[in-house]
Amino acid sequence: MADNNEHKHGEMDITDQEKTFDGFMKWSTNVAIISILIVIGLAIFAT
């Protein structure tokens, strides 16, 4: 592997990664909330 001395820590543009992570976290949170509501609904209305 070649040595790349031009890279400087902290200079990379990570806006796309941040947007992807934010979207993933929102999606995961929504799925968790929906799952909890389904479990609560099943507990209440189960016969």
Number of C-alpha atoms within 10 A of each C-alpha: 3 4 6 7 6 6 9 8 6 7 7 8 8 10 9 9 10 11 11 12 12 12 12 12 12 12 12 12 12 12 12 12 12 12 12 12 12 12 11 12 11 11 10 9 7 7 5
